Amino acid sequence: MASLRVLGFGRGEVLFILLIELGLLTVLAQPLGWGFGYLLSWLLKVQVSGEVMRARLIVEQSSYALASGIVLVAALFSALVVRERINQLDLVAVLKTRD
């Protein structure tokens, strides 16, 4: 973030780049997360089921909606944190740092 600011990008431009990346990754990761969640639920059902107890795997659409909602809220919170950090960048301190 600081490197982009030093290179001449404005706060809004840096924020736009980071938020687009965050949004794209969040949206693309949803179906993958649904698949892994279902797989983990199925594995848990298989491991717990035995001779004494049997369980059915029931995953409703509301479960996917709830999980997606939680992820979106976390992404929104992350975006707010990123925005705050971009606003607090000290460009002079960044320029003085040696790699």
C-alpha positions, -999 to 999 in steps of 0.1 A, spaced: 0 0 0 27 24 10 47 17 -22 17 26 -44 13 58 -24 50 67 -28 48 59 -66 21 87 -69 -12 69 -65 -38 88 -46 -56 74 -15 -87 67 -35 -68 49 -62 -50 26 -38 -82 20 -19 -100 12 -52 -73 -13 -62 -73 -31 -29 -111 -32 -26 -115 -46 -61 -90 -73 -53 -107 -81 -20 -142 -82 -36 -130 -104 -65 -114 -129 -42 -143 -129 -19 -168 -136 -47 -147 -162 -64 -140 -180 -31 -176 -185 -22 -184 -216 -44 -151 -232 -34 -159 -226 3 -194 -241 -2 -179 -272 -17 -153 -276 10 -179 -270 37 -201 -297 23 -172 -321 20 -162 -315 56 -197 -321 67 -200 -353 48 -166 -365 62 -178 -357 97 -210 -376 91 -191 -406 78 -167 -406 107 -194 -402 134 -219 -428 119 -214 -463 132 -233 -493 143 -250 -475 172 -258 -442 156 -267 -431 121 -270 -395 109 -284 -379 78 -266 -351 61 -290 -322 56 -276 -290 43 -301 -263 35 -298 -233 12 -301 -211 43 -268 -226 55 -250 -214 24 -267 -180 27 -256 -176 64 -220 -187 56 -218 -162 27 -233 -135 48 -207 -140 75 -179 -140 49 -192 -108 34 -194 -90 68 -159 -101 75 -147 -88 41 -165 -55 48 -148 -52 82 -115 -59 65 -122 -32 39 -128 -7 66 -95 -16 83 -77 -13 50 -92 21 44 -82 33 78 -46 21 73 -44 38 40 -55 71 55 -29 68 83 1 61 60 31 82 67 48 86 34 80 102 49 85 72 71 80 49 42 105 67 21 131 65 49 128 27 52 156 6 38 148 -28 23 
